[in-house]
Amino acid sequence: MQPTLVAVAHGSRDPRAPHAVEALLDRVRELRPRLDVRLGHIELNRPLLGDALREVSGAAVLVPLLLGRGHHVKRDLPASAARAAHLRTRIAAPLGPHPLLVEALYDRLLEAGWTPGAAVVLAAAGSRDPDSAADTRRSAALLSERLGGVAVVAAYACAAAPTVPDAVRALAARGHHRVAVASYFTAPGRFATQCAAAAPGPAAAPLGAHPALARLVLRRYDAALAASVAGDRRELATA
């Protein structure tokens, strides 16, 4: 039996968010029909992660539907896994940064009306964790490469600088008068809406159920499993 894939979403008061996440997981199930795929939320929506894990037996891989390393990935997920003592658990890496994530960002920008040469603000939730900010900046650099070298600036809704309006003004001061906002969010929510409202030009939709994102969820799951097998082999070799 393959370990259950438990996708971990943040949760949102926006009623569109759970539907967006479920649509993404439906794509994951289509790609791997025999894999048991479940959903758990860190907060605000049901099922909460702890409740979801209580319904799983054997082994599980927690795949965070989060876009960088931050408090939830480093603290909340390991704590939830530790409380699920009946399970053998692995925690996968967050979705970003990764080329597949960049493909999804690129497509969403094109859908919103981005045109070649226009600068981009990569709008993220924000975190006080420096690793999270580094991950967002890395994604901005990868997106810049994908867009042919145009300026892409990481900006945040809270907890980090610059804000999206500040990033737009900074780009304008550098002579970039066509600026789009790329949504570095997996699902709709207050921060995604707030960032989109600050766009002076096209504002991309959240990543949602983009096919590249579904493939990335499985990549993270497979990588966590491979790391687990490699660790088991090392333990056997040293026993």
N, C-alpha and C positions, 0 to 999 in steps of 0.2 A: 504494500500500500504506500502510495506517495504521501508525504506529509501534507497536511492541509495548508493551503495558502490563505492566510488571514491578512487581508488588506486593511491597513489602519489609516482611516481618514481623520482629519482634525475635528470636524463637526462645525456646523454653522446654524445660525438662526434663520438664514435665508432658505425658504422652503424649496428652492431650486437645487440646492447643493446635494441633498441625498439622492435625488433623481439623477444628477450628473454623475455621481460616483457609481451608482448602480448600473448606469449605462456603460461606463468604462469597464466594470467588472463583467458585464454581459459579453463585451468584446473579448475579454480575457478567457471566459468560458468557451466562447466560440473557437478560439485558437487552440485550446487544450481541453476538449470536452470531458475527459476522464478525471480531470483534476478537481478536487473539492475546493471551491473558492468561497470564502466567507468574508464578511465585513464587520469591522468593529470601529467605533469612534472614540477618540480621546475624551471628548466632552460634547455636550449640547444635543446630540442625536442618539437615537437607539438604533441598533444595539450598542451599548458601551463596550469597550474592548474587553473588560473583565467578564462581562456576561457572555460575549461571543466565545471567549476562550473556555469558559465552563462547559460549553456545548460541544467542544472538540475533544477527541480522544487520541491517544498515541503520540503523534508528533505534529508540529506546526512550524511553519516559517512565517514570521511577521514581516510583511512588506509595507513599509511606511509610504503612504501616498503624499509624502512631503518632499520638498524640493531641495533640502539641504540639511546639513548637520546643525542641530540646535537642541534646545532643552528637551523637547518631546522625544527626539531620537536618542539622545544620550541618557536621559533620566526616566522619562515616563514609560517608554517601551520596555527597557530592562526591568523596571519595577513591576510592570504588569506581567511580564514573562516569569519573574521570580515568584509571584503570587500564584501562578498557575502550576503548582507543584506536581500535578498529575500528568503534565505534558513534558515531552522533550521539545524544547523550542530553540529556534535560531532566529536572529533578527537580521534582515537584509539591509543593505545600504539604502539611503533615501534615493529618490528618483533622479535628483540632480547632483552635479552636472553630468550630462551624457549627450552624445550626438543625436540619439533618438528624441530626446527632449527638445533639442534645438530644431529638429525637423518639424515637430509639432508647433513650436513657436513660430517658425517660418511660415507654415501653412496658415496659421491663424492670422498672421499679419497680412498675408496676401488676401485672405478672405475679407479683411477689414478695409482693404483699399490701399495698403502701403505700396509706394512706387519706388523704383530704384533711385538711390541717392539720398532719400529722406533719412534723417537720423532717427534713432529709436531710444526710448526710455524703457528699460526692462523693469517693470513695476512688481515688487515683491512685498510680502507682508512685513518683513523686518524682524530682526532678533538682536539681542545684546551679545549673543555668542559670536566671537570673531570667526569661527569656522563656518558658520552659516553665511556671514557676509562674504567670506572668501569663496564659498561655493556659488553664490549669486554672481559675484564678479567674474568667476570662471565661465559661467553660463553666458554672461554678457559678451565675453571675449569670443566664445565659440559662435554665438549668434552673429557677431560682427563679421567673422570669417565667412559664415554662411550667406550673409547679405552682401558679400563682395567688398568688405572692408569699411563699410559706413560706420559712423560713430554710434556706439551703443553704450549707454550709461545705466548702471544699476541704480535704482532708487527704491524708496521704501515707504510703506504706509504708516509705520510706527517703529519706535525703538532703535532706529538707526538713521543715519544721514547719508545722502541728501533725501529730502522728500521728493515726490514726483514733480510738484510745481517748481521746486528749487532746481531740479535737474533740467526741466524744460527751459527755465530762464537762463541757466548756465550754457545750455546748447545755443540758445538764441544769441547770447553775448559772444559766442564763438563763430557766429555767422550761419548757424543752422536754423533756417526759418521754416523748414518743413520737418515736423517732428511727429512721429507716431508713438503710441504706447503699446508695448507688448505685455500681455497679462501673464505674469509668472505665478499663476494660481491654478490648482487642479480643478476647482469648481467655483461657481458664483458665490459671492458673499459680500459682506460690508466693505472689506478692504479692497476687493476687486472692483466693486462699484465706485468706491471713492477714488481709486487710481484712474479708472477710465474717465471719470468726470473731469479730471485735470488735464486731459489730452487736448492739445490745440489742433490736432489733426485726427487721423484714424486711430481708433482704440480697439485693439484685438480682444476677442472673447477669451475667457479662461480655456485651458487646455481640454478639459472635459473628456469625452470619449474618443479622442483622436486615436486612430489605429496605431500610430507609432508609440503612443503612451501605453497602450495595451501590451505591445511587444516588449516595452521596457519593463513593465511590471513582471513579466515572465523572465526576463533577463536577470532581474534582481533576485527573483526566487531561485532560479537555477544556480546563480553564483553563490548564494548562501548555502545551498545544498552541496555544491562542489567543495566549498570551504570546509563544511562539516565533515565530508568524507575524507578530505585530506588530513584534517585534524585527527580523525579516528585512526587513520593509517600511521600517523606519526606516533600516536600513543601506543599502538601495537608494536611498532618498531623499537620503542624504548622500554617496553615492559620486560 
